[in-house]
């Protein structure tokens, strides 16, 4: 089951988010799973069928209070072969 298909917006409306980055679908899946395990609130935006022509990948947004932790997780995942 895809991690991204199960969640789109943070469940806590008081959480303020910032963009973590734009990632390939595969990296976004791995990062989303790591964010879940770390207890970091997140959401994502995928381009639609037509906008995939000029947009690539998935944009991930995370709790702004945890951006440093989220960046470290994303860096570890994207630097892995």
N, C-alpha and C positions, 0 to 999 in steps of 0.2 A: 504494500500500500504506500502511496506517495505521501510524504510528510506535507508537501505543499497543498495537496488537495483537501486536507482536513482543516486548515485554518487560514483565514484571510485577514482578520483584524484582531488586535489585542482584546481579550475578554474584559479587561479592566478599563473602563472609560476614563479613569483619571491618569492613565499612563500617557506620557507625551513621547512621541517617537521621532527619531532622526534617521536619515538614510544611511545605511551601512555600506551599500554599494550595489553594483549591478554585476550579476554573476551568470555563468552558464547554467543551464538547467541542472546538470549533474552536481556542480559545486553548490548551487542553491539548496538542493536536497540535503546534501551533507551538512551544510552550515545550519540549516533549519533544525535538523536533528540534534546538532551540538547545542544550539541555542535552547532547545527544549530541555535537554539534559542539564544545562547550566541554570535553568530557571529564569532565563531572560525572555521578557515579553517581546514578541515580534509579529510582524505581518509582512505581506508581500504584494507585489503587483506584477502580473505577467502581461506581456503585450497580447492583444487580441489577434485573431486569425489574419486580419488584413494588416494591422500595424506591425506584424512580424516582418513585413517587407523592409521597413526602415528601422525597426527597433529589434534589439537582440536581447536575449536573456531575461533574467528575473531581477527585479529591484527588491532588495530586502530592507526593511525598516525595523529598528530596535528601540527599546526603552532608552531614552537619552541619558538616564542615570547609569546605564550599564554599557555605554558605547565603547569604552576602553576594553572591557572584557570581551565584548562581541567582536571587536576588531582583532583581538589576539586570536580568538577562535577561527575567524575567517582567514586570517593570514596563515595560520597553521594548515588549514585545509587546502587553501589555494596554492600553497607552496609545495604540497605533497605531489609526487609524480602520479 
